[in-house]
Amino acid sequence: MQLDDLEKRENLSTEEIIQIASKLSCDEVLHCSVPIMPIIRLVAHLHDKSCRLNATSINLEVLNPEQMRFGIVFQVHPTTVQNARIVGRSLLDPGILNVEDLVNIFGLDASAKWQVHKIYKTM
């Protein structure tokens, strides 16, 4: 995948992010984010592992420039996902979120504007 063409791209739709992430090779990870509130953004590292698009890392970052100099990062752990008992999943859920889960859980629609920060190799 051409990294130069995608890095620092802004205002991508959720559909465009899904298309980009689905074209990643097994050793590539897409670092991207989308604002979900004026001071909160969802940050995800997406990869295509075993032919299924998954989020390897999900964070919520809070930054209120009027009140803070640096943001606060809240990481979503797999056990938190397991405990959420996502509809349609078994009780033995491994706690791995895919892109569709992110869209559904955070209520992202066609108006969501994503930013690609970087595509990098894991190995």
C-alpha positions as CSV (number, residue, x, y, z in Angstrom):
1,M,0.0,0.0,0.0
2,Q,1.3,3.5,-0.8
3,L,1.9,5.1,2.6
4,D,2.7,8.5,1.2
5,D,-0.7,8.8,-0.4
6,L,-2.6,8.2,2.8
7,E,-0.6,9.6,5.7
8,K,-2.1,12.8,7.2
9,R,-5.3,12.5,5.2
10,E,-8.3,14.1,6.9
11,N,-12.0,14.1,6.5
12,L,-12.3,10.5,5.3
13,S,-15.6,8.7,5.7
14,T,-16.1,5.6,7.7
15,E,-16.6,3.7,4.4
16,E,-13.2,5.0,3.2
17,I,-11.5,4.0,6.4
18,I,-12.9,0.5,6.1
19,Q,-11.8,0.3,2.4
20,I,-8.2,1.4,3.3
21,A,-7.9,-0.9,6.3
22,S,-9.2,-3.9,4.3
23,K,-6.4,-3.4,1.8
24,L,-3.7,-3.6,4.4
25,S,-1.2,-6.5,4.3
26,C,-0.9,-8.8,7.3
27,D,2.1,-6.8,8.7
28,E,0.6,-3.3,8.3
29,V,-1.4,-1.3,10.9
30,L,-3.5,1.8,10.2
31,H,-3.4,4.4,13.0
32,C,-6.5,6.6,12.6
33,S,-8.9,8.7,14.7
34,V,-12.4,10.3,14.6
35,P,-13.9,13.0,16.8
36,I,-17.0,11.7,18.7
37,M,-17.5,14.9,20.7
38,P,-15.8,18.3,20.6
39,I,-13.2,17.3,23.3
40,I,-13.2,13.5,22.8
41,R,-11.8,11.5,19.9
42,L,-11.7,7.8,19.3
43,V,-8.3,6.5,18.3
44,A,-7.9,3.1,16.7
45,H,-5.1,1.0,15.3
46,L,-6.6,-1.3,12.7
47,H,-5.2,-4.3,10.9
48,D,-6.3,-7.1,8.7
49,K,-5.3,-10.1,10.9
50,S,-6.2,-13.6,9.5
51,C,-8.4,-12.0,6.8
52,R,-10.6,-10.3,9.4
53,L,-10.4,-6.6,10.0
54,N,-9.7,-6.0,13.7
55,A,-8.8,-3.1,16.0
56,T,-5.6,-4.0,17.9
57,S,-5.8,-0.9,20.1
58,I,-8.6,1.5,20.9
59,N,-8.3,4.6,23.0
60,L,-10.5,7.5,23.9
61,E,-8.5,10.8,24.1
62,V,-9.9,13.7,26.0
63,L,-8.5,17.2,25.4
64,N,-10.1,20.4,26.6
65,P,-7.6,23.1,25.6
66,E,-9.3,25.6,27.9
67,Q,-8.7,23.4,30.9
68,M,-5.6,21.2,30.0
69,R,-2.3,21.4,28.4
70,F,-2.1,17.7,27.5
71,G,-4.8,15.1,26.8
72,I,-5.9,12.2,28.9
73,V,-5.9,8.8,27.2
74,F,-8.4,6.1,28.3
75,Q,-7.5,2.7,26.8
76,V,-10.2,0.1,26.0
77,H,-8.9,-3.3,27.2
78,P,-10.2,-6.6,25.8
79,T,-11.6,-7.6,29.2
80,T,-13.7,-4.4,29.1
81,V,-15.0,-5.4,25.7
82,Q,-15.8,-9.0,27.0
83,N,-17.6,-7.6,30.0
84,A,-19.7,-5.3,27.8
85,R,-21.5,-8.4,26.5
86,I,-21.9,-7.1,22.9
87,V,-25.1,-8.2,21.3
88,G,-24.7,-11.2,19.1
89,R,-21.5,-12.4,20.7
90,S,-20.9,-15.6,22.7
91,L,-20.0,-15.5,26.4
92,L,-16.6,-16.8,25.4
93,D,-15.9,-13.6,23.4
94,P,-12.2,-12.9,23.0
95,G,-12.8,-9.2,23.3
96,I,-11.5,-8.2,19.9
97,L,-13.4,-5.4,18.2
98,N,-13.7,-5.2,14.4
99,V,-14.4,-2.0,12.5
100,E,-18.1,-2.7,12.3
101,D,-18.2,-3.0,16.1
102,L,-16.6,0.5,16.4
103,V,-19.1,2.0,14.0
104,N,-22.0,0.4,15.9
105,I,-20.8,1.0,19.5
106,F,-19.9,4.6,19.0
107,G,-22.8,5.4,16.7
108,L,-20.6,6.5,13.8
109,D,-22.6,7.4,10.7
110,A,-21.8,8.8,7.3
111,S,-21.1,12.2,8.8
112,A,-18.1,10.9,10.8
113,K,-14.8,12.4,9.5
114,W,-11.8,10.2,10.1
115,Q,-8.1,11.2,10.0
116,V,-5.3,8.8,9.0
117,H,-2.2,9.5,11.1
118,K,0.1,6.7,9.9
119,I,0.3,3.3,8.3
120,Y,3.2,1.3,9.8
121,K,4.7,-2.2,9.6
122,T,4.5,-4.5,12.6
123,M,7.5,-6.6,11.7
